[in-house]
Amino acid sequence: MTSPALRRVLEATVARSYPEIATGGRDKVAILQAVLDAHGWRPVVELGLTLRTLSAHPVLRALGAGATPWHTMERWQTLERFLHSRHRTRFVERDVSLTRMTLQHVAIDGGRIRAVNDLFIWGVLVAVLESAGFTGLTVSLASTEGRSVVIHGGRGPKVLPAKTDVATFAWKSPRDVPVRESPVPGEESRSVRDRLQKLMSVDLLHPWTLEECAQRLILSRRGLQRALQAEGTTFSATLQRTRVEAAHALLGEPELTLTDVAFCTGFADQAHFSRTFRKFNEVPPSALRGLLR
């Protein structure tokens, strides 16, 4: 995650569960390796699962708003790019049944990632998916004999296979997502722009299109365009305004970084966030945050 929240949870959990392991002055990998050396591989996966305690965190909510685990993973990949992370997750395979995907944890410089980092990230991704409401999750690695070795959701082996960077995630059927917005009594009296902003604000990372929004608002594509034009705005301007207004609210939360805010509100990157925010407010988001503090 972009904020230090996960690091704090990791250190607190290690201090509580493994008080003999020092965390001060150590990086994440060194802490995880110390846990693995002393207690085996299972606690490393479980430490990744501690991300569940942050289920109300805006970044986790943004990640989990996607319709399927595939969408959640695509958002995770976006977050990795936001962070310019040296380690990335990529899809190896997506099963057409929508209940399975295989991922690989890779170093963008071609280097080798330590097994503890792989195990921790698989635990983190389970926590992300479970926080999003997906159930029946299992994670397995492939052994050298071609068999699946379960590391979450079943009995795992005492000794892991040599290769830990490729994992298969399986789950129960994805959640159902409504295709259209349900009519609300009195909703017709609100401006179309307000109704559109309400729709978009539910999931700002979703790639909203004019066609989908018109369908969800029970309007034709041209009807939505005309209504917005009559109200002095456009589809793209409404989307930008919705994101900026959401960013306003998040800037008041001191534990969030500016990168957190940019990611949660659906901007392409932090530079895009700053440009758009300044266009609507005449000051960059950092200046407004300073005033709020």
C-alpha positions in Angstrom: 0.0 0.0 0.0 1.1 3.6 -0.5 0.7 4.6 3.1 2.8 3.5 6.1 -0.3 1.9 7.5 0.6 -1.7 6.4 4.1 -1.3 7.8 2.7 -0.3 11.2 0.4 -3.2 11.2 3.2 -5.6 10.3 5.5 -4.3 13.0 2.7 -4.4 15.6 1.8 -8.0 14.7 5.4 -9.2 14.8 6.0 -7.4 18.2 2.9 -9.0 19.6 3.3 -12.5 18.2 7.1 -12.8 18.0 8.5 -10.5 20.6 11.9 -12.0 20.3 12.2 -10.6 16.7 13.4 -7.0 16.6 11.8 -4.7 14.0 13.5 -1.4 14.6 15.9 -0.4 11.9 15.0 -3.4 9.7 13.3 -3.3 6.4 10.2 -5.4 5.6 12.1 -8.3 3.9 14.6 -8.6 6.8 11.7 -8.8 9.3 9.9 -11.4 7.2 13.0 -13.5 6.8 13.6 -13.5 10.6 10.1 -14.7 11.1 10.5 -17.5 8.5 13.9 -18.6 9.9 12.4 -18.9 13.4 8.9 -20.1 12.7 8.6 -21.4 9.2 6.7 -20.2 6.1 3.1 -20.2 7.4 3.5 -17.1 9.7 4.9 -15.1 6.7 1.6 -15.7 4.7 -0.4 -14.9 7.9 1.5 -11.6 8.3 0.3 -10.6 4.8 -3.3 -11.5 6.0 -3.0 -8.9 8.7 -4.0 -6.4 6.0 -7.6 -7.4 6.8 -7.4 -5.1 9.8 -7.2 -2.2 7.4 -10.4 -3.1 5.6 -11.8 0.4 6.1 -8.8 2.1 4.6 -9.7 4.1 1.5 -7.0 2.4 -0.6 -8.4 -1.0 0.3 -11.9 0.1 -0.4 -10.9 1.4 -3.8 -9.1 -1.9 -4.6 -12.1 -3.9 -3.6 -14.8 -2.0 -5.5 -14.2 -4.0 -8.7 -16.8 -6.5 -9.9 -14.5 -9.6 -9.8 -11.1 -10.6 -8.4 -9.7 -10.0 -11.9 -10.8 -6.4 -11.6 -9.4 -6.1 -8.1 -6.0 -7.5 -9.4 -6.0 -5.0 -12.3 -6.4 -2.2 -9.7 -3.6 -3.7 -7.6 -1.4 -3.5 -10.7 -2.4 0.1 -11.2 -1.4 0.8 -7.6 2.0 -0.9 -8.2 2.6 1.5 -11.1 1.6 4.4 -9.0 4.2 3.5 -6.5 6.9 2.8 -9.2 7.3 -0.5 -7.4 10.3 -2.6 -8.3 8.2 -5.7 -7.8 5.0 -6.3 -9.8 2.3 -8.9 -10.1 1.2 -10.0 -13.6 -1.4 -12.3 -15.0 -0.2 -15.7 -16.2 -3.6 -17.1 -16.8 -7.3 -16.2 -16.4 -9.8 -19.0 -16.3 -12.9 -18.4 -18.4 -15.1 -19.7 -15.5 -14.2 -16.5 -13.6 -13.2 -18.5 -10.5 -9.5 -18.9 -11.0 -6.4 -16.8 -12.0 -2.7 -17.5 -11.9 -0.3 -14.7 -11.0 3.4 -14.2 -11.1 5.4 -11.9 -8.8 8.3 -10.4 -10.8 11.1 -7.9 -10.5 10.9 -5.3 -13.2 14.7 -5.2 -13.4 14.9 -9.0 -14.0 16.3 -9.7 -10.5 15.4 -12.4 -8.1 12.7 -11.9 -5.5 13.2 -13.7 -2.2 10.6 -16.4 -1.2 9.5 -14.4 1.9 8.5 -11.5 -0.3 6.5 -13.8 -2.6 4.7 -15.5 0.4 3.9 -12.1 2.0 2.5 -10.7 -1.1 0.3 -13.7 -1.7 -1.1 -13.2 1.9 -1.6 -9.5 1.2 -3.6 -10.3 -2.0 -5.8 -12.8 -0.1 -6.5 -10.0 2.4 -7.3 -7.6 -0.4 -9.7 -10.0 -2.0 -11.4 -11.1 1.3 -11.8 -7.5 2.3 -13.6 -7.0 -1.1 -16.1 -9.7 -0.1 -14.8 -12.6 -2.2 -15.1 -15.9 -0.4 -13.8 -19.4 -0.6 -10.3 -18.3 -1.5 -7.5 -20.8 -1.9 -4.0 -20.1 -3.0 -1.6 -22.8 -4.4 1.9 -23.1 -5.7 3.1 -25.6 -8.3 5.6 -28.2 -7.0 8.4 -29.6 -9.1 6.4 -32.8 -9.5 3.5 -30.8 -11.1 1.2 -31.1 -8.1 -0.5 -28.1 -6.5 0.7 -27.1 -3.0 -1.9 -25.2 -1.0 -0.6 -22.3 1.1 -4.0 -20.8 1.9 -7.4 -22.4 2.3 -6.2 -25.9 3.1 -3.4 -28.0 4.7 0.0 -26.8 3.4 3.2 -28.8 3.4 6.0 -28.4 5.9 8.5 -27.6 3.1 7.6 -25.3 0.3 8.5 -26.0 -3.4 11.6 -24.2 -4.7 9.5 -21.9 -6.9 7.2 -19.5 -5.0 6.8 -16.7 -7.5 3.8 -18.2 -9.3 0.5 -18.7 -7.5 -3.0 -19.8 -8.5 -5.9 -18.1 -6.8 -9.3 -19.8 -6.8 -12.6 -18.6 -5.3 -16.4 -19.0 -5.3 -18.5 -17.3 -8.0 -18.0 -13.6 -8.3 -20.4 -11.1 -6.8 -23.3 -9.8 -8.8 -23.1 -6.2 -9.8 -26.3 -4.2 -10.9 -26.3 -3.1 -14.5 -28.7 -0.3 -14.0 -29.2 2.3 -11.3 -32.4 1.5 -9.3 -34.9 4.4 -9.5 -35.3 6.3 -6.2 -38.4 8.2 -5.4 -37.8 11.9 -6.1 -34.6 11.1 -8.0 -36.1 12.6 -11.2 -36.2 16.1 -9.6 -32.4 16.1 -9.1 -30.2 17.5 -11.9 -28.7 14.9 -14.2 -25.2 16.1 -13.3 -25.9 15.3 -9.6 -27.3 11.9 -10.5 -24.2 11.2 -12.6 -21.8 12.3 -9.9 -23.6 10.1 -7.4 -23.2 7.1 -9.7 -19.5 7.8 -10.5 -18.6 8.5 -6.8 -19.5 4.9 -5.9 -16.4 3.7 -7.7 -14.0 6.3 -9.0 -11.5 3.7 -10.3 -14.1 2.3 -12.7 -13.4 3.2 -16.3 -16.7 5.1 -16.7 -17.9 5.7 -20.3 -20.8 7.8 -21.6 -22.6 4.7 -22.9 -22.5 2.9 -19.6 -23.5 5.9 -17.5 -26.4 6.5 -19.8 -27.6 2.9 -19.4 -27.2 3.1 -15.6 -29.2 6.3 -15.5 -31.8 4.9 -17.8 -31.1 7.5 -20.5 -30.0 7.3 -24.1 -26.4 8.3 -24.9 -27.5 11.4 -26.7 -30.1 12.2 -24.0 -27.4 12.2 -21.4 -25.2 14.5 -23.5 -28.1 16.9 -24.1 -29.1 17.0 -20.4 -25.5 17.8 -19.3 -25.1 20.4 -22.0 -28.4 22.1 -20.8 -26.9 22.2 -17.3 -23.7 23.8 -18.6 -21.3 20.9 -18.3 -20.1 17.8 -20.1 -19.5 14.2 -19.3 -15.7 14.5 -18.9 -16.0 17.7 -16.8 -18.5 16.0 -14.5 -16.1 13.0 -14.0 -13.2 15.4 -13.3 -15.3 17.4 -10.8 -16.5 14.2 -9.1 -12.9 13.0 -8.6 -11.7 16.4 -7.3 -14.6 16.7 -4.8 -13.8 13.2 -3.6 -10.1 14.2 -3.2 -11.2 17.2 -1.2 -12.7 14.9 1.4 -9.7 12.5 1.5 -7.1 15.3 1.8 -8.5 15.9 5.3 -7.4 12.4 6.4 -3.8 12.8 7.8 -2.8 9.2 7.5 -3.3 9.3 3.7 -0.4 10.4 1.4 -1.1 12.5 -1.7 -0.4 9.3 -3.7 -3.1 7.5 -1.7 -5.6 10.3 -2.5 -4.7 10.3 -6.3 -5.1 6.6 -6.5 -8.3 6.4 -4.6 -10.0 9.1 -6.7 -9.1 7.5 -10.1 -6.5 9.8 -11.5 -4.0 8.3 -14.0 -1.0 9.5 -11.9 0.0 12.1 -9.3 0.8 14.7 -12.0 -2.6 14.3 -13.5 -4.2 14.6 -10.1 -2.3 17.9 -9.4 -3.1 19.4 -12.8 -6.8 18.6 -12.5 -7.1 19.7 -8.9 -5.4 23.0 -9.6 -7.8 23.6 -12.6 -10.8 23.4 -10.2 -9.2 25.0 -7.1 -6.4 27.3 -8.4 -4.1 25.7 -5.8 -2.3 22.3 -5.9 -3.6 19.6 -3.5 -0.5 19.9 -1.3 -1.4 23.6 -0.6 -5.0 22.7 0.4 -3.7 19.9 2.6 -1.5 22.4 4.4 -4.5 24.7 5.0 -6.6 21.8 6.3 -3.8 20.8 8.8 
